[in-house]
């Protein structure tokens, strides 16, 4: 249950009912269509919720906003509602104060819904695909993949909690130039291993990492020098296959160690082998979006983009300044480009698997590709403008003791995801990487392993563990959380009300995280909730109080533990009972 939505909806209904009653008495003119907008004011000293209905509707009513407000308050019945009073403020705001019923209902909702508290169904079961990580399988995953993995996985989770039918997917680039380069790199190291470093020149654009040497050695251990006699084509095909068969399971195991599992690992090669890339390019040709030049087939990307920008209201002279360019789909040698394969892949998502919405997590360096891919889907009649969304994430900077870290001390190479997880707990990695996607982040390696309140994930998990210890200690003294009826009106202090308000906002934070494709909302929420609990715990004694006070405060502590656990689950972190 979303208790914030419930309160807002009730105010909207109360305001609308008061307006109808005033119209019937002839005090206000009928026909005003303004829907009451309800907000939580920054300063709740004058009220917990406010509506600007009177200001918005006064012009149509041809009355002073405060006069409208006075009439409405006189026709508003707050009995059996969440509110104890409504007051007029400023130029015509209506401020509402919450009563005991609302605070009690928040705790009842947590108690009844338990691990599902915070879930909603506002996305109504729509099919959402989140494609993320999709790292090149020719080498180890790096920091960008580490961040993209958390952002994609947590975004998928908040979408699931918002009622979407979510599919997590990894797109494996196992076809084309990078795979040929991968095979040539293994081949060169294989020959050097047998004949010496000077026997063959390593490809200038090859993959120079030690992982390639390891793959070449593993290949040699299986096949010896027998592949020196094979054709180049057979050698490349078998070496690429050998490398992928080892790299992809390693990627899967690293990601599972990171708490990430995909519903599907979708292979680019399947699109080519099935003829779907060819079919997609032919479909674009039939629709008139291609032309031939110098033996290659081109997509009229500039025309597609121009049409998009015109729909957005841009003027032609402004569009001309953008220097739009067309893209090659099929080279003169008959090979399809990566862009052609990518268009086919996205067409598959919409036209074959019928996802309502597709979300891709990409690095910021792909920003120029966003409009082109949306445009290509529009050209195919698949409404990429509205159905394809791209989340661009900024770079990660690793810092230790104020200094930027670029190399792994263990391997002397760029730090990979596997290196990072050897040094930093998974929970810390997931929390820190779940930062706002569009901001460049600094990952402080020293902070991530600290066990004090300066480390935010430690601070949050400590709050959960602290409550678990409290509940256990009080249970040993004969005080357990009582199900059902407890006098919750006892919870009337500022600290208690503030904590309950934080509990109430969990579902709304998930809703906003899903709406904005920004799962870092949950990080910030958990910090606020932990802080509100620590403040409550320091201000409100439990041990040694009257039985009724103990019962009410235990229920509040238990509800807080549940919501902390739910929030930690959403971001993929554990909820320890001891620390």
Secondary structure, 3 states (H helix, E strand, C coil): CCHHHHHHHHHHHHHHHHHHHHHHCCCCCCCCCCCCCEECCCCHHHCCEEECHHHHHHHHHCCCHHHHHHHHHHCCCCCCCCEEEEEEECCCEEEEEECHHHHHHHHHHHHHHHHHCCCCCCCCCCEEEEECCCCCCCCCCCHHHHHHHHHHHHHHHHHHHCCCEEEEEEEECCCCHHHHHHHHHHHHHHHHHHHCCCCCCCCCCCCCCHHHHHHHHHHHHHHCCHHHHCCHHHHHHHHHHHHHHHHHHHHHHHHHHCCCCCCEEEEHHHHHHCCHHHHHHHHHHHCCCEEEECCEEEECHHHHHHHHHHHCCCCHHHHHCCCCCCEEEECCCCCECHHHHHHHHHHHHHHHCCCCEEEEEEEHHHHHHHHHHHHHHHHCCCCHHHHEEEEEECCEEEEECCEECCECCCCCCECCHHHHHHHCCHHHHHHHHCCCCCCCEEEEHHHHCCCCCCCHHHHHHHHHHHHHHHHHHHHHCCCCCCCCCCCHHHCCCHHHHHHHHHHHCHHHHHHHHHHHCCCHHHHHHHHHHHHHHHHHHHHCCCCCCCHHHHHHHHHHHHHHHHHHHHHHHHCCCCCCCCC
